[in-house]
Amino acid sequence: MQEMLGTCMYCGQTKIVKAQTQSEANEMTTLDCSCPGGEMVRRKKQVEDQLDQLIGELAPDNGWDAVKPEVYRTISELAAKISEGEITSCTIRIDETNLRITRTKGRINIERSKTIRQGGSIEK
């Protein structure tokens, strides 16, 4: 790692960061930038991290089954559209669970839930 001058991909602001490549330096600077583009990139990364916890490779560590890679990509694309403000919310049924992604008042909520129901019917 070496000190490099990174440039925000959206506003052009520069910052000295420790990175291995120029691309990595630019990405780090963008993630740390306070411009609207930097905030959007940071929000998308946080959404991806949460998706990894709930449906991705880290899901089994949290008690959930991971989804297939193509399903993950589709859900990730929907989540990106929510992050960008193009979609307000979506709910997806995955096996016996629900994954809900919503955006309200600038906050993105992601939750996976499972409802267990017991009981039965008794006839007369």
Rosetta blueprint (number, residue, H / E / L):
1 M L
2 Q E
3 E E
4 M E
5 L E
6 G E
7 T E
8 C L
9 M L
10 Y L
11 C L
12 G L
13 Q L
14 T E
15 K E
16 I E
17 V E
18 K E
19 A E
20 Q L
21 T L
22 Q H
23 S H
24 E H
25 A H
26 N H
27 E H
28 M H
29 T H
30 T H
31 L H
32 D H
33 C L
34 S L
35 C L
36 P H
37 G H
38 G H
39 E H
40 M H
41 V H
42 R H
43 R H
44 K H
45 K H
46 Q H
47 V H
48 E H
49 D H
50 Q H
51 L H
52 D H
53 Q H
54 L H
55 I L
56 G L
57 E L
58 L L
59 A H
60 P H
61 D H
62 N H
63 G L
64 W L
65 D L
66 A L
67 V L
68 K L
69 P H
70 E H
71 V H
72 Y H
73 R H
74 T H
75 I H
76 S H
77 E H
78 L H
79 A H
80 A H
81 K H
82 I H
83 S H
84 E L
85 G L
86 E L
87 I L
88 T L
89 S E
90 C E
91 T E
92 I E
93 R E
94 I E
95 D L
96 E L
97 T E
98 N E
99 L E
100 R E
101 I E
102 T E
103 R E
104 T E
105 K L
106 G L
107 R E
108 I E
109 N E
110 I E
111 E E
112 R E
113 S E
114 K L
115 T L
116 I L
117 R L
118 Q L
119 G L
120 G L
121 S L
122 I L
123 E L
124 K L
